[in-house]
Amino acid sequence: MKRRLTSLSFLAFLGLGALAYAQTTGVVNDADGFPESDVEVIVKGTDKVVYTDIDGTFDIDAQIGDVLVINGKEVVVTSNNLGSISYAEKKTETVELAAVNILGSIKLDPTQKIGSFETIKRDDLEQTPVASVDEVLNGRVAGLNFSTGGGQPGSANVIAIRGAGSFVGTTNPLYVIDGVVVGKGDDNSGVMTSFNPLSSIDPNQIESITVLKDASSTALYGARGANGVIVVKTKRGKFNQKTKFNASTEMSVQDIAFDKADFLNSKELVQWGGLAFYNTGDFASRLEAENYYANDVIGWDGVTDEDWTKAIQRDMSTVRTYSFSATGGSDNTSFRTGFSYYDNDPLIINSKFDRLSASLAVDHKASDRFKLGTNLNYSRVENQTYADAGAYSNPWQTRWAIIPTLPVYNADGSYNTSLLGNRDYNPVGLQRENKVGGTVNTFLASIYGDYQITNDLSFNSQFGTQYQNLDETLFWNSKFGDGARYNGYMYESQSQYTDWNWVNTLTYAKKLGDRHEFVANAGWEYQEHIGKVRSQDKQNFILDGAYMDNASQVLSVTGNKIKWTQISYFGRLNYIFDGKYTLNGQVRRDSNSTLGINDKSGIFWSVGGSWAMNKDLNIGFVDNLTLRANYGEIGNVPYADSWSNTYNSFSLLANTRNYGNEGVLILDRAGNPDLVWETSKQLNIGLDYSVLNGLVSGTIDVYNKKTEDAIFPVEVPGETPSSPNSIMKNVGEIVNKGIESTITVRPFRGAFNWNISANFAYNKSEVGDLIDNDAIYLEGGNKAVQSGRLFGEYYMVGWAGVDASNGNPLFYTDASETETTSNYNEASKYFQGKSPFPKYMAGLRNDFSYKNVTLSVFLSGQFEYSVIDRYSNYIYNDGAYYDINVYKESLTDSWTPQNTTASNPMQVYGNGTGSNKMSTRFLRDGDHIRLKEVKLAYSLGDVLSKSGISNLTVYLRGTNLATWVFDDKLTFDPETNSNGYTFGWQGKGTYDYTSPIMRSVSVGVSVDF
């Protein structure tokens, strides 16, 4: 029995992108809607034959109008798009596109598509060398912008779909896994400061991910869907299938994907220091100044040239994955169980990320009318990490914080703790003697029941829960670093977070004749979110070792419990006329406990329609031409998943020691009883097309998304002894406008297949009206908010270059950029017209297949945005600091009387010109193109069938293989961000020496038997 391997890809970068396309693809389901594998598919009247794979999918060379014979049933091909075919009573039926479950039993039917959404299939998810599933979406979905806090496994990520929609909280979309609402991937950890809760999910267990973008697609999620929704569907079993097994493994080696940082070695550092001291005018020659700097200032022995970057690293980072699954089913029961192990040894010594996962899915047909099923997923993550975001103990920060003339070890083999600018923070010793990390246990479960009350009326009930337990430890040794100040310090945090939701849906579906079809849904949903946090910390360790009993002094013991709830009612009506015209309306009412006590409820809705124009126009070469439009108003509670702002409607008290050692109660938070939802008003107009029997197909969407009543903290006057400095209010607007396009071209179809898929997106985010349209709000991360400006626009002093006559720095005095000054204090901050959110994004995928060989090449790009190094004022200090390292250009491209056109000012010891203070001197263009993935695979098919192996595939994969940037001064990865700011978007585009994004080369084997 010959299997057809799914096509992969290759080619150059077009600046466009889309969904992978095959001339006719489909999914064969049984009468109950479950996929069937090994089903024979024939193009009637030809010798073209394929068999469905384990997911029921097939890919066959058939044109519009052909008839497919599937297990004796005839199916007329009316579309070349991916479709779902169910057995029916009639002998001939049309191909129906695969529907996506969004809430309860409510589905989005792509055959009558009104909204904008995209689906990523399992081929892009399986055996990937990433710790978190959201990393796979990067570049594959039009309009989705992704950046990461670093390459350390489990790092928190920032995702914005069609731009940012809130000033506070996270820009991330809502995540739903098998019907369980699991929040927005916000960081709930107490020690692992960059931990991403989504890293608990094993990508190998996922069947598909659907990204919902507009109001029509997300309206049924009401108050939590304004930032978009990502629906994750895990793998399930098949009815009437003998048990099949799959075992796979992959081995990856990793290094840094993009790193152009070029710091000085010891000899160069002495030359730079000598130059800085010589420019003070206190030395007769540069040589005299160099000798003084080397001998009297930094105490160099003339030999040591330590590479601190290598000292903190392993020789290489490795990732090993192992997966096993069993799938099968009888007439009435199907199952799938899977186990996987993800083992990552990152570059930093003593760091570790291990994940053990197990899953079980069972579906049972209790009768002709009643079905029920369950999904169980468990994972255990062991994470050993390190501090980031500017901490002295951050090992990556030592690239500039420790000069190379200082050795890691003293002559007696002990750790060197006399490190000048980095004091006693020896990063090698800290990684080996300290502990930062913990264990995360996650349990995700759902159970559903479907009852067909009558032929037209059905009822669905689904209950889902996620329980996450975090046991984290921070230990500082007593010998050096932070712990020396405490004679040893330990902090332990135990956190439990429970989310559960219960959805009940009544569905009425009716066909009247051959031209009218109605589907009505009504239901309610209850959500509850509970967080419990307990912590303790102690100091003064009598004995060595990271155990609380070894410490003699308790510093604090704290605990807290937080809870919020939401109850919702929703309805949806879908009407299809003549298979060509679709009208849709949906409404949802939410009541959320985190809002003002005066009004906790909101009503959210959308309306839309589509017209299959090709069915009326009858143009011969047009396969599909569908116009669609929708408008809706969707709600958002931006902080609901961050837990710290659960009680914003109430004024809260806290205890403190403001008067000596006396404990007093103070006003800790000012409540706002009138706080209401943010409301996102969204308009989307789209066109789907396919021509020349699927030779070219694609989509175009134009949208306008306006957030009203956006929440952010408004300043309030301070009082004695202490008071909150802000109160949450609905005061602002955010406007996102853009266009998205996908295009797919299949130039070759036959024994040799070539698919070209591309996506392109443009989005402009602006701040609308605020409380005071002239005021500047939320300044932080070198960014600020003002009406009429780009969202997250950089707000900083403007750099005017170097004064060629004397080497002094020049700054623009104001936004007019007409006058300059050499005094930083005389320069004013102003908006720079640049944002960390890209205006343009693109992706390109090329899939080639010939017989049993497949090749895939995938590129992505982001354009017209800016990024900045948070510590530029240190690595470009122009002599202000003598005891830290700098870039080589400070030595080779700084002003001297012989080099008056240099890019950097004169290097002067004790530099007081302010040249190194934050300005646009350090702002870089983030524009780049990245080779995201290349994969070459070979499948043996059924060659080994006599040995019981139905298929064996070997492959070679490269991830983040190359990055091309457009700014030659950009030294760090353009897709990074910082988690060190109050509001998540303030860290967007800011590099603060978190772990870099990794480049991987992998080899893998997958065996079916």
N, C-alpha and C positions, 0 to 999 in steps of 0.2 A: 504494500500500500504506500503510495508515494505522497509525501507531505510537501506542502509549499511553504517555504520560509518567508516570513514577512519582509518586505523590502526595506533596505537601509539606504545610506546616501553618500554623495560627494559633489563638489564643484566650487566655484568662486563666489565672491560676495556681491550680491546685487543691491543691497540696501533695502530689500523687501522681504516677505516671508509668509508662511501660512501653515495649513494643515496638510499632513502627508496624504497623497492622493493615489488611488488605484482606479483603473478604468471601470471596473465594477467590483465592489466589495460588499460584503454582507455578513450578517450574524444569523445563524440558524437556531431558532428556539423551538422548544416543544410547545404543546398546547397551553402549558402553564407559564410560559414566558421564560423558561430556563434554557441556557445555551446547550447545544448538543455537539459533541465532537465526532470526528470520523464519519461524517455524513457525506455521501457522494453528491457532487454538484456537476451537472452536465449542461453545456450549451446545446440545446435541442438542434438536431440535424448536423452536428459537427462531432469531431473526435476530441473536443476540449473537455477535460475532466480534471477536477481538483477535489480535495477532501478538506472538510472543516478541521481547524486545529482544536486544541483543548478548550478554547473559549468560544467555540462555535463559529469562528470567523473564517471567511474564505476570500480569495482574490482570484478573479478569473477574467480572461480577455473576452468581454461581451459588450455589445453596443446597445444603445437605447432601441427598444423594440424587439430584441432577442427574447427567447423564452428559455428560462432555466428549468431543468428537471431536477428536483431535489427529493430523493427517496420516492420517486414516482409522482410527486406533485409538480404541477407546472406553475411557474411564476414568471409573469411578464416584467421585464426590466423597464422601469419608467424613469429611473434616476441612476446616475453613476456614483452617487455619494454613498457613504457607509450606511448600511441599512440593517434592520432587524426583521427577519421573516419568520412568522409563526404559522404552524399548521392550521388549516381552516377547513370548513366543510366543503366550500366551493373548490372546484378543481383548479381554477386559475385565480390568482390574487396578485395584487401589486406589491412591489417592494416598499416596506415601511422603514423609515430611518429609526435608528436606535434612540429610545427615549431615555431621559435622565430623571431619576427620582430626586425631588428637591425637599419636600416636606410631607411626612406620612406617606400616603399612597399617591400624592399628586406628582405628576410627571411633566417635564418639558418635552414636547414632541417636535423633533427637528423637521418633520415633514410639514408642519404648520408653524415654522419658526417666526416668532414676533420679536423676541429680544436678542441680546448679544451675549453669547457664551461660547466657550471653546473647551474641548476635551483632550486631555493627554492620556494616551493609552499605556498599557503595562510594559510595552517594549522599551519605553523611555524611562521606566521606573526600576526595572529589575536589575540587580547586580550592579548598582551604581556605587562608586567609592565615596559617597556622601553620607553624613550622619543624619541629615534632616531632609524630609521629603520636599519642603518648599524650595530647596536649592535646585531641584529638577525643573521647576517652572521658569527659571531665569532664561530669558531669550526665546522661549517657546510659545509664549502667549502674548499676542498684540496688546499693548497698553498696560502691561504689568511690569513695573519697575522694581528691581530687587537689588538690595545691597546687604552686606553682612558685617557683623561686628568683628569678624576675623576668621581665619582658617582653622582655629581651634575647634575640634568637633563639639557640636552642641552649642555653638555661639548663637546668640540672639540675632535674628534677622529683621530687616525693615522691608515691608512690601507695600507698595502703593499702586492700586488699580485705578487708572484714569485720574491720577493726581491725588494729592493729600486733601482730605475733607474735614479735618479737625485741627484745632490749635493745641489741644491737650490730649493725653492718652496716646494711643498708638494709631498709626495710619494703616495697620494691617487689616486685611479682610476677616470676616468671620469664617471659622473652620467648622465643618460638619462631617463627622466620620460615621458612616453607616447609620445616619439619622441622629447621632448623638452630637449635640452642640458642645464643642470643647473650647470655645472662646477664640481669642485672636492671637495666640502664640505669644502672649505677653510674658515677661520675665517675673516669675513668682519666687525666685530663689533668694536665700539670705546670705549665702557665701559665694556660690558660683555666679559671679556678677554678670556673666554673659550667657547664662544658660537659656537654651531654647526648649520649651516644653514639647515642641513638635519633634524633637530629636528622639523622643521615646517611641515613635512609630517606625516600624521597619518598612522601608519602601518595597521590599520583596513581597509583602502581604497585600499590596494594593493592586486592584484591577484597573482603576481609572481615576483621574482627577478632573473634575469639571469646574471651570472658572466662570462664575456668573458675574456679569459686569453692570448691566443697566437696571432700570426700575422694573421692567417687565419680568426680568429674571429673578430679582432679589426681593420683590415686594412682599412675598409671603413670609420673609424673615423679619419684616416690620422694623422695629426699633434697633436692630443690630445688623442690618444688611446694607447700610448706606455706603460703606467702604468696599462693597463687593462681598461675594461669598465663594468659598472654595469647598466643593462637595467631594469628599473622598469615599470611594466605594472599594471595599476590600473583596478579595477573591472568595468565591463560593463553589460548592460542588455541583454535579450534574446528575439528573435523574437517568435511570436506565443506562448506566455506564459501569463497566467493570472498573475495579479499582486500579488507578494509574499512579505512578510514582515519578517524582522528579527530584534529582539531587544536583546541586550546582555549587561551585566554589569559584572564588576570584581572589587573586593576589595582586596588590597594587603597591608600587613604590612612588613616593611623592617628594617634591621639593617646592620651592617658592615659585608661584606662577609669574609674578612680575616684581622685580627688585632692581632698581637702578641707583640705589643709594651707594655713594662712593665716598667713604670716610677716609681720613688720613691714617697712614701707618705711623710708627714712632718717629722715623726720620723726617717725614713730611710734617708731622705735628711740631717737631722742634723748629723746623724752618718757618712754619706759620707763627708759632709763638715768638720766635726771634723777630719776625717782621712786625708783629704787633708791638713789641717792646721797643724796637728800633724807631717806630713811628711816633713814640712819645718824645723823641729828641734828646733822650738821656744817655744815648750810647753813640760811640764814635763810628761803629760799623755794625752791619747786620750780623757778622760772625760773633762779635762781642755780645750782642743781644741774644743770639742763639745759645751761646755757652751759658749765659746767665739764666736763661729760661730753663735749659736742660738741667743744670747743676743745682741752682739755688731755688728755683720755683717748683719744678715737678720732681726733682731728684732722680733723674733717669740714670740708669747704670750704663747706658750706651749700648746695651745688648737686647734687653727685653723688647719684644714686639708682639704683644699678645693680641690674638684675634678673638675678642670677646664674643662675637657673633657665633663663631664655631664652638667656643667653649660651652655655650649653653645648649648646643644642639647635639642630637644623635647624628650618626653618619647619614641616615636617611629616615624618612617617615614611611611607615608601612601600614597597609590596611589589608586585612584578611576577612573574607566573608564566607560563610558556610550556610547553605539552605537545604531543607528537605521538606517535601510536601507529599500528601496522599489525597487523591480526589476520586470520588466514586458515588454510586447511588443505586438504589433499587427502584421499583415502580413508584413507591410512595415516599421514600426518604433519600436525601442526598447529603453528602458531607464533604468538607475539605478541612484538613488539618495541616498545619505547617510549623516548622521550627527553624530558627535562624540564629546565627551568632555573628556579630560584627565586632572585630577586634582591631583597634587603631592605636598604634604607637606614634604619636605626633612628633614633630621635630624637636620640641623642647624636652630636655632630659627629665625623666621622672614624671612626665605627664602621661595620661592614659585615658582612653575612652573605650569601654566595653559595653556591648548591649546584647542581651539574651532575650529573644522574643519567641512567643508561642501563640498560635491562633487556632480557633475551631469555629467552623460555620456549619450549621445543620438546618436543613429545610425539610418539612414533613407535610404531606398532603393527608390530612386526617380524614377527609371525605371529598366528594366532588365540589363541595361548596366552602370547605374550611381548610386553610393553610396556615401554618405557623412556622416560625424559625427563630434562630438565635445566632448571634455573633459574639465570640469571646476573644479578646486580645489581651495578652499580658506581656509586659517588658520590664526588664531590670537593667538599669544603666549604672555602671560604676565609672565615675568621672574624677580623675585627678588632674587639676588644672592649676591656675596661678592668677595672681592679681593683674589687673590691667588698668587702662585709663589714667596713666600718670603716676601710678604707685612706684615708689623707689624699688620695690621688690619685683616689678614687672621685668622679666628677663629680656624681653625684646627692647626695652628702653635703654639697656646697657650699650646698645649700638653707638649711642652718642654720650651717654652719661658717664662712661668710664673710659679714660684715655688708654691707648695701647701700650704705654710705657710701664703700666702697672700689671704685675703678674697675677694669675688666679691664686697661686699658692705661695706661701712664704718658703724660705729655704728649708725649714724643718718639716714641710709638708702640710702645715696648718693653712686654713683659709686666710687669704690676705683681707684684712678688714680696715686697711688704711687706704681708702680709694678716693681721696680728695673729694671731688664734687658729689660722688655717690656714697660718701661717708663709709659706714661699715656694712653696707648692703651688698655683700658679695653674691651675685645671682646664682653662681654654681652651688655655693653652700646653701643658700636659701632654698633652692629647688630640692636639695637632698635632705635638708634638716627640717624644713617647714612642711606643712600640709594644708592644701586648699582643695576642697572637693567634697564628694559625698556620693550617696546612693539614692537613686530615684526609682521607685517602684510605681508602675502605672498599670491600672486595670481598666479596660474599656469594654463595655458589654451593652448589647441591645437585644431585645426580644420583640417580635411582632406577631400579629395575628391578622389574617384576612378572611372575612366572611362574606360570601356572596348571598345576600338576603333574597334577592330576586334576580332575574336575568339582567335587570337594569340598575339595581341598587346594591351597593357593597359597603362594607364597613371595615376600616383598618385602625388598629390600635398598636402603637409602638412606644416602648419604654426604653430609655437609654441612660447610661450613667458612665461617668469617668471619675475614678478615684486615683489621686496621685499623692504619694508619700515621699517627702524629701527629707533625708537625714544627712545633714551637712556639718562639716567640721573645718574650723580655721585654727591652725596651731602655729605659733611663732616660737622658735627655739630661744633659749636664754642667752646664747653666746654672742649673737650679733644681729643686726637688723632691728626691726620693730620690737621683737621680743626682748632685746637687751634692756629696754626701758622699763619692762614689766618683770624682769627676771623670769621670763617665760610667760606666755599668754595663750589661752585657749578659749575659743568660742564655739558653742554647739547650738545648732538650730534644728528643730523638728517641725515640719510643716505638713499638714494634711489638707488637701483641697478636694472637695466633692462637688461635682456638677451632675445634675440629673434633669431630664426633661421627659414629659409624657405627652404624646400627641395622639389625638383621636380624630379621625377623618371619615366623613360620610360622602360617598361618591355616587352620583346618578349619571349614567351614560345612556343616551338614547339616539337611535337613528330613525329618521322619518323618511321613508322612501330611499331613493338613491342620492338625494341632494342635500339633505339636512342632517347635521350631527351636533348633538349637544353633550357637553360634559360639565356637570356642576359639582363643586366640592364645598363642603362646609365642615368646620371643626374648631377645636380649641387646643391650646398648648399651655402647659405649666412648666416653668423652669425655676430651679432653685440652686443657689451657689453658696457653699459654706467653706470658709477657710479658718483653720486653727493653726496658730503659730506659738511655739514655746521655745525659749532660748535661755541660755545661761553662759556666763563667762567668768573665768577665774585667772588669777595671776600668782606669781611667786612660786615657781615650781621647785619643790624640794628634791624630786627625782627627775631624771631625764625620761622622755617618752610622752607621746601624745595621749595622755589619759587624765581625765578630770581629777581623779583621786591623787595624782601626783602634785597638785597645786594646793596651796594652803589658804589662799584668800579669795573669797567670793566677791566679785564685783557687782553682779546683778543677776537676778532671775526674773524673767518677764514672760508674759503670756497674753494672748489676745484671740478673740473669736469674732469673725465678721460674717455677715450673711446678707444676701439680697435675693429677691424673688421677682418673678415676672409672670403674669397671667395674660393670655392672649386668646382672641377669637378671630377667625379668619374665614373668608369665603372666596370662591373663584368660579367664574363662568367662562366657558370656551364654546364658541359657535363656529362651525365650519359649513359653508355653503358651496355645494357643487365641487368640493375638493379644490377650490381655487381661492376662496375668500374666507379669511379667519378673523374673528373678532374675539377679544379677550379682555376681561376685567377682573380685578382682584382687590380685596380690601382686608385690612387687618387692624384690630384694635389691641394695643398693648398697654398694660399698667405695670410700671417698674418702680420698685421701692427705693431706688437711689435718687429719684427726682424729688422736687419740692413737695412738701406735704400738702400744699394747696391744690396741686394738680399733677397727679402721677401718670395720667393717661394721655394717649395720643392715637390718632387714626391715620393710617397710612394706606396708600392705594396706588393702583396703576391701571391704565387702559391702553389698548394697542390693537393693531390689526395688520394683516398682510394680504398681498394680492399676488397670486402666481400668474404673472402677466404672460408668460410663454404659452399658457393654455388658451389664452384669448387671441394672442398675436399670431400664432402658428407660423413662426419664422423657422425655416427648415434647419438651419445650422445652430439654432439656440435650443439647448437641452433644458435649461432652467433660467428663469429670470423672475425673481421674486422681490417685490418692494414691500418693506415693512417699516412700521413706525410705532413708537409707544411713548407715553409720558406718565410720570408717577411722582409721588412725594413719599420718600422713605425716611425713617427716623434713625437716630444714632445716639447712643450714650457712650461717649468716647472713652470714659475711664472705667466702665463697668467690669472689665476683666483685669484691671490692675490692682484691685482690692483696697488700695490705700485711700481711695476716695469714695468708699461705699456710702458714707453718711454725710454727703455734702449738704443735705437739706437741714442738718441740725448743727447747732453750735456745740462744740465739744470742749470739755475741760481736760487738763492733764496736770500731773504733779511735777514739780521741779524744785531745785535748790537755788533759788535766786537770791535769797538773803542769808549769806553765810552758809551754814549747814542746815538751816531750817527748811523743811519741806512746805511748799505752798501750792495752792491750786491756781492755775492761770487759764485764761481763755486760749485754747490751743488752735481752734478752728472756728471761723465764722460761718454759720450756716445760712443758706438761702432758701426759704420756704417756697419761693416762686420759681425755682429752677425748673425749666422744661426741656423737652427733647431738642436736640439739633435736628433740623429737617432738611433733607437733600431733595431738591426739585430737579428731576432729570428728564431730558428730552433726547430720544435716540431715533435716528432715521437711517435705515440700512438697505442695502441691495445685495442679494445673492445671485450669482450668475454661473452658468456653465455653457460652453459652446463646443461645437465640432466633436460631438460624442465624448465629451470630457477631456479634450485636449487641453483646454484652458478653463479653469474654474476659480472662484474666489468670492470674497465678500468686501463690501465697503460700508463703514459705519461712521456717521457724524453725530456728535453728541454735545450737549450743553448741560453741565451739572452745577447747580448752585446750592451751596449750603447756607441756610438761614438759621438764626439763633445759635450760631456757633458759640461754644462755651470756652471761656478762658478766665484766668484769675485777674480780677480787678483790684488795684491797690487800695488799701484802707489805711487811715491814720494809725500810727503806733501809740501805745499807751504803756504806762508803768504798771507792773514790773515787766510784762511782756505781752505781746498780742500777735495774732496772725497778721501778716502783712498783705493778705489778699483774701478775696472771697470769690467763689465761682459764680459767674453770671452769664446770661445769654446776651452777647453784645456784638457779634460780628457776622460777616459774610465771607465765604470763600467761593470763587468761581473757577471751574475747570471747563475748558472748551478744547475739543480735539477731533481728530479723525483717525480711524484705524482701517487698515486694509490687509487682506490676505490674498495671495494668488498662488495657484498651483498649476504647473505645466508638466505634461507627460509627453515628452518628445518621442520616446521609443516605448512600444508596447509589443511584447512577444517574448521570445526566449531571452532576449536582453531587455531589461526594464530600466528606465531612468525617470525618476520623479524629482521635480524641482519645486520646493515649497518655500514660501517666503512670507514674512509679516512685517508690517510697517505701522508705526503709530506716532502721532504728533499730539502733544498735550501742553497747554499753557495754563498754569495755575496762578491766579491773582487774588489778592485780598480785596474784598468789597467794602461796604460801609462798616464803620466801627463806632464805638461810643463817641470818640473824638477823631474825626478823620485826619486831623493834622498831628495827632500824638503818635509817639513811637512806643510800641509795646513789645513785651516778651523778648527783650534783648538777651542773647546768649549764643555761644558757639559762633561768634562773629556774624550773627544773623539777627534780624529783627522783623517786626510786623508793623506795617502802616498801610492805610487804605490806598488802593491804587497801585500798590507794588506787587512784585512777584511774591508768591508764597515762599517763605524761607529765604528771602533775598539777603545776600551778604551786605552787612552794614559795618563799614570800617573806614579807616583813613586811606586815602589814595596815594599810591607811590608814584613819584614823578621822575625817579631815576637818580643818577649820580651827577653831582656838579663836577664837570670835567676840569674845572680850574683848580679845585682843591680837594676833591675826593669826598666831600661832605654829602650826606643824603639829602634828597629833595622830596618834599611832600606837598600835595595840593592842599591849599588852605580850606577849600570848600568844594561843593558839588559842581561848581562852574568850571573847575579845573583850568582857571585862567591865571592864577597866581600861585607861586610856590614859596616854601619856607624850608630852612634847614633845622628848624626847631619843631620837634614832634608835638610839643604842647601847644603850638600855635595852629596846628592842623585840626580840622574837624572831621568827625565821622560822617559818612553819607552813604546812601544806597548806591550799590555798584551796578545794578541792572543785571546781575548774575545770580543764579540759583543752583543749589545742589541737586535739584530734580531735573533730569534730562528732558528737553523739549522733544527730541526725536529718539526713537528706538527702532531697531530693526533686527530681524533674524532671518537666516537662510539655511535651509536644509536640502541636501542632495542625496538621494538614495539610488544606488545602482544594485542590480542583481542579475546574475547570469548562472543558470543552473543552481548549483548548491553554494555559490559564493555570493556574499553580499558585502557592500561597502557603503559606509555612511560618513558624511562630513557635515558638521553643523557649526555655523558661525553666528555671532550676535554682535550688536553694536549699540552704543549709546552716545548721543551727540548733543552739543550746546548745553553744557552744564559745567560747573566749577567745583573744585575740591581744594582742601587745604590741609597742611600738616599742622597739627595743634601745637607742636613744639618747635616751629620754625624759628622762634625768637632765641632758641638755644643753638640750633645747628647752623644758623646764620647770625652769630652773635657779634661779628665784626670786632672781636677783642674784648667784649664786655665780660667774658668769663675765660679764665685761663686754664681751668681744670676739667673741661669737657671737650669732646671731639666735635669736629666740624666737617662739612663737605670739602672735597678737594678744591672746588672752585673758589673757596675762600682764600686759598693760597695762589691758585693759578689765574683767577679772573677777578682780582680785587685791584682797586685804584692804587697806582704808584705814579710818581712823576714820569716814569717810562711807559706807563700803560694807562693813559688818561681816558680811554674809551671802555674801560672795564665795566662789567655788569654790577659789581658789588662795591660798596664804599671802601674807603681806606680802613685797613685793620689797625686799630689802636688799642693798646692795653688799657683797660678801665673805661672803654668807650662810653661816653655819656651823651652822645648825639641823639640817642633814641632810634638809631637806624634799624635796630633789631626788634623794635616794638611792632606789634601786629599791624600789618597794612596789606594793601594789594600786591606788594612786592612778593608775597608768598602765596598768592592765589594762582591756582593752576587750572588749565583746561582739562576736564576729565574725559574728553572725547576719545573714544577708542573702538577698536574692532578686536574681538576675541575669538580664537578658534576654540569653541567650547567642547567639541567632541569629534573624534574620528574613531570609527569602529569597523574592523574587518572581521568577518565571520565565515566559517565553513561548516556546513552541516552534512553529516553522512547519510541522513534520511533513514530508510529501513534496511540499509546494507547489513546491519548486525541483528536483524530481526530474529534469526534462528537462535541467537544467544539470549533472547528476551529483551534486547534493547531496541526500542522503537525509533529512537533518534539520539544522536550525539552531536553536539555543536561545540566547537572550540572558537574562541575569539580573542582578538587583541584590541584593546580600547585605550585611547588617550583622551584625557580631560584637561581643559584649560592649557592646551599645548603651547599656544603662542598668544601674545597680546601686543597689538600695534597701537601706540598712542600718538596723538598729534601735537602734543606739547613736549618739546625736548627737555624741558626742565622738570617734568613730572617724574618723581623718583619712587613713588609708592603706588599700590594698586588702586585704580580709579573706582572700584566697586566697594570700597570699604566705608564703614561709618563708626561712630563712637557711641557707646552707651553711657557716657559720663556726663550727661546733661539732664536737666529736669524734664524737658519735653523732648520726646524721641526725635522729632524732626530737626531739633537743633544740632544733633550729632550727625545728621545726614551729610555725607561728603567730607567728614572730618576724620583724619587719620591720627590716632593717638597711640600707635605702636601696640595694638592688639596683634594677635597671631595673623600672619599674612594668609591670603587665599592660596590654595595649593594646586600644583600641577601634578597630575597622576598619569602613570602608565600601568595598565592592568592586563593580565592574561586570565582567561576564565574558561571553564568547562561546564556544560549543562547536559545532563543525561536523563532521558525519559525511558521508563521501563514499566 
